Amino acid sequence: MAYYRRAGDVPPKRHTQHRRPDGTLYHEELMGEEGFSSDSSLLYHAGVPSAIVDATPWDPGDQSLTDNRPLLPRHLRLHDLGTPDWKSVDVVTGRRLVLGNADVRISYVVAGETSPLYRNAVGDEVVYLESGSAIVETVFGALDVAGGDYVVLPRATTHRWVPTGSEPLRAYAIEASSHIAPPKRYLSRYGQLLEHAPYCERDLHGPGAPLLVEQNDVEVLVKHRGGPDGITGTRYVVPTHPFDVVGWDGCLYPYTFNVADFEPITGRVHQPPPVHQVFEGSGFVICNFVPRKVDYHPLAVPVPYYHANVDSDEVMFYCGGDYEARKGSGIGQGSISLHPGGHSHGPQPGAVERALGAESFDELAVMVDTFRPLALGEGGRACEDPSYAWSWAGRGPAR
């Protein structure tokens, strides 16, 4: 995100001496993307950021994937994945893999415990907080997050989730194997969000002052590539706390964006899903469907037309309101629908007629469209509604 920020104590010129009050040097770290050729930030540490004193394997949980075979549209009830002991579950180690492919993995967790220090070395993360509130402490500073926030965490950002309040955190984690950014069509050639974009820089909230934590021999969990399922982990012990940064500046940092700040794009007739896009990664896009006025042509059909996903799998996470096109299918708050490429899908029977004449929709959903097929993770297999595939026909196979 080419949007410059500065926090804490930095020298007037990059790559020059920056000294503590006692005269010793701080340690400058460049955190950058694409081999020094894309966005970056410079962080100034009290300790040596590359120092480790121990390393052992860490198991990030079941990362296995099962092909969507036979090819079916599927309904997954994510709220079934919560457990009575959610207060002892954290947002990092408690994630359950729902869907995934080589480009993106989608997990869900219901949590109430402070997470370990963690960094994802596979790719960027976008975590949508369905409900609850927390402070996300990062090497750059802290982010206050609440229901409706997207939390965008660049690859290898050391952070932890600290829940606040009594309500459980319901977190929908979208983990890329690439970087995640606003759609290119909304950006100038220099990276500014343009006038036709559905949000702007004022809606992006970065971290405040550095945390300046002093602590020795601290554990950090790192998720990275490897292992039989392609994802594995390592537990480091570092001699000084990663949050020892006295200052930083640049264009790469974590930030939040609240879905309520997305300005929907509407038209006289039904608009295609790209108008709802909020982020993109390599091999996938992220969209959100928000409360909005709908199509105003006198003969408009407000719900989506039937469509075949020729090039993509569509994943819709229903996280608020009343999604008109899915009435009668069993889908509700906390549901996921997976509509795979090769399967035509659209509104449930009767939905078109019910929607005629509607002036607005009160719905909230996060959509991920992928350009490679998605497979089912352990969490997805555990919470599937087996009747969904037959909901358009009203009957299932005779066997």
N, C-alpha and C positions, 0 to 999 in steps of 0.2 A: 504494500500500500504506500505509494509515493506521496506521503503527507508527513512533513517534518515535525518532529517533537523533540523537546529537550527537557531533562529533569535532573535536579541535583547539581553536583559540582563537576564541571568539565573544563579542560584547558581551552584557551582561545584558539588554538590551532591543533588539528588532528595529528596524531603520530608524533607528538612532542612530549617532553617531560611534564609529568603531572605529579607533584610531590605532596605528601602528607605534611601536617604541621611539624612533625619531627624530622623532616627532610628526606625520608625514604620515599621511593617511588611507588605509586599505584601501578597496577598491572592492567594494561589496555587490552581489551578483547574485541575483535571484530566478529560480529555475528551477521553473516551475509549469505545470500542465496545465489545459486547458479554460478559458483566459482568466481566470485568477485565481480560478476557482470550484471547483478540485479540489486534489489533493495538490500540495505544493510543498516546496522546500528553499531556504534562503538560504546562499550561498557567499561567502566573503570573500577576494578576490584581491589579490595584490600589484600586478599589472598591470591594465590596462583590458581587461575580457573581450570587448568589442566591437571592439577595434582590429585592423585588418588592414593589411598593407602591400603585398599582391599577391593577385590572384585569376585563375586560369586554368581552362579546362575540364578535367575529369577523367572518363575513360571507365570506368565501373564494370564493364565486361564485357558480354557478350551478354545482354541482358534481354528478348529476343524470346520470345513464347509462341505455340505452335501448338495449335489446338483438338484435343481428344480426339475425333477423327472418323475412321473410324466409332467410335461409342461402345463402348469396350472396357474390361474390367478389365485392368490392366497390372501387370507385375512389372519393377522397375528394380533393377539390381545396382549399388548405390552404390560398392562397393569397386572396381569397374572404373574409377572416375573418378580413383583415385590414380595418380600417375606416379612413375617412378624418381627424378626430381629433387625429391621432396617436401621435402627439406631447404631448398630455396630458395623454397618456396611459403609464403605467410602466410595466416592465417585470414580476413583481410579481402579482399585483392585476388585471392586464389586461389579464391574461391567460384564454384561452377558452379550455375546456376539449374536446378532439377529440375522443380518444379511451381509454378504460381502463378495468381492471379486478382487482382481489384482490391482484395481485403481482405488477402491474405497471400501471401508468396513463400517457398518452401522451397529452400534451397541446401545443398550439401555440399562439404567441402574436406578434403584430407589435407595437413597442413602441418608445417613444422619451423622456419620463419623468424619473427623478430619482425616484427609488422605495423607499418605506419605508424600514426600517430595518426589516429583516425577517429571520425566521428559520423554517425549515421543520422538525418536530418531528416524521413524519411518516416513513421516510426512506431517503436514499441518493438521490441526484439529479444529472443527467447529462444533461446539457443544451447545445445543439448544436446551435451555432450562425451562421445562414445562411448568414447574411450580417449585416453591421454596425460595430461599435466599441464602447467599453465601458471600464470603470474601474469597476471591481467588488471588492468593499471594504469588507473585512471580519475581523472577530475577530483575525485572524492570520496575517493580512496584506493585501495588495492590489494585484490584478491580472489585468494585461492589456490584454484585449481580443479583437479579431477582427474576421471577417468572416472566417469560416472554423475551429474555435476553439471549441473543447469540453471543457466545464467547469464542473469539477467534484467537487461536494460539499457534504462532508460527512453529515450524519444526524445531525441535531441540530447545524449546523454552522451558526452563526448569520452573515448576510451579507446584502448588498444592491447593486443594479445596478445603475451606474452613466453613462448615455450615453455620448459619445464624438463625435464631428463632426456633420454634418448636415443630414447624411443618417439615416433612421429609423433602429432600431434594429429589426431583424426578428429572433425570438428565438423559438427553438423547444425543449420543456422541457420534459424529460423522468424522471418521479418521481417514485421511487421504494418504496416498503414497506419493503425493506431489504437493505443490503449493496451492493455496486457496485465496482467491482475490475477487473483487468486484468484476462484473462482466466487462470485457474490453469495450463493448459498444457504448458503455456509459462513461468512458474515460477519454480525456484529451490525450494527445500523443505524449504529453508530459506527465500524465497521471492524475489530473484533476477530474473530479466527478462533474459531469456536464449538466446543463440546464434540464435536459429531458430525463435525467436519471431519477429513479423513485426515492432516492435519499441523497444526502450530501455529507460533507465532512463534519458539519455541526452535530450530526447524529451518531458519530463514532466517538466513543469515550475510552481514552487510553488511561494507563496507570498514572497515579500521582507521584508523590515523592518516593525516592528509594527507601527500602525497608531497613537497611543498615543493621542486619542481624549479626551478632557475634556468637559463634558456637563452634566447637571443635568436634571432629570425627562424626560426621553427619551422613546418614544413609540417603541415597538417591536411587530410585528405580528408573531404569532406562529400557524402553521398548524399542526393539530394532529388528532388522531382517535376519532370518535364519531359522533353523529347526525344521521339523517335518512338515509343519503347516505354513511355513513361510514367515512366521512372526514368532519371536522369542524375546527374552529379556535378560538383563544383567543388573545385579544389585551392587552399586559402588558404595564405598565409604570414602568420603572426601575430608581432608584435614580441616578445612574452614568452610563455613556455611556459604552456599551459593548466593544467598541474599546479602552479600557483603559489598554490593555495588554502591559507590558514593555518588555516581552520576552517569548519565548516558545521553546520547543524542543520535538521531537518524530517522529513517523511514521504515524500519522493521521493528514491530513491537506487538504485544497482544492488545486487543481492544474489545469492547462490547458494542453491540447494535441491538436495540430493542425493536421487536417486530411491529410495535405500535407506531414506530416512526417511518415505516414503509408506506409510501404514498401510492395507492393502487392506480394502475393505468386502465381505463375503461373505454368503451366505444359504443356505437349504435348497435352493433351486433357482437356476438360472442368473440372475445379475444383469445388467441392461442396461448398456451402455457408460457412461452418465453417472456411475455409481459410481466410475469410474476417472479422473474429470476432475481435473486439477490446476490449469489456468489457463484463462482465456477472453479473447477479444478481440472486436472488432466483426466479425461474420460468420464466426467460427470458434471452436472450442474445442480445447484440448490435453489429452489423457488419457495415462496411463501404465498399462501392464499389468505387474504385478510378481509375483515368486514368491509363492504364496499357497496356503492350503487352499481346496479347491473344494467345490461344492455337496454337502450332506450329507443330502438327502432320499434314502430307500432306492431310489427309482426315478429319481433325478436323471440328467440328461444334461449332463455338465460342459462340453462345448464349445458354442460359440454355435449357436443355431438359424439356419436360413436367414432372411435378412432383406433387404428392399428398402429402399435408402436413398432414400426418397421426396423428402426435402428437402435431402440433403447428399451430398457426395463424402467418402469415407473413405480416409485415407492412413495406413498402418501401417508404421512403421520398426522392423524387427526387429534389436535390438541386444544380445541376450543370451539364453542359455537355449535352450529347445526349444519352439517354438510348436506345440502339439498339433494345432490345426485346419488347419495348412498343410502337414502332412507329405505327401510325394508330389507337391508342386507345383514343386519346385526352389528354393523360398524358403529362405534361410539367413541367417546373420549378415551384416548390411549390406544386406539386401534392403529394398525398399519394395514394398508392394502398394497399388495405387490401385483402389478399387471405386467407380465413379461412380454418382451418382443416376440412377435409371432402370434399374439392373441389379441383379437379386437375386443375393446371394452368401451364402456360408456355408462350412462345413467341406468339405475335400476328400473324395472318396469313400473310405469306410472309416474316417474319423477318428472318427465318432460311436461306432461299435462299439469301436474301440480305447480310447476314453476311458472307457467305462462302468466304474464301480467305482473310478476314480481318486480319491485323497484329496487330492492337491496337484498343482500345475503349477509347473514351473521355467521360467518364461518372462519375458522382459523386452522390452517394445516401447513406443515412443512413437507415439501416434496423434494426427493432426490431422483433425478433421471440419470441413468448410467448408459454408456455406449458399449458395454460388454455385459453378458448375462450375469445375473446375481445368483448366488447359491445361498442355501440356508445354513445359518450358524446354530450352535447349540441352543441359544435362547429362542431363536425363531422356531425351531422344531418343537420346543417345549410349550409354546403358547398358541399353536395354530388352531383355528376354527375350521374343521374339516368340511363343513357344509357350504362354505362361501363360493366355491367354484361353480356350484349348481344354482346359485341364487337368481340368475337371469332367466333360467329355464323353469325354475320352480320344482324341479325334480332331479334326482341324481341317477347314477347308473343302476341298471337293473341287475343286481348280483347279490 
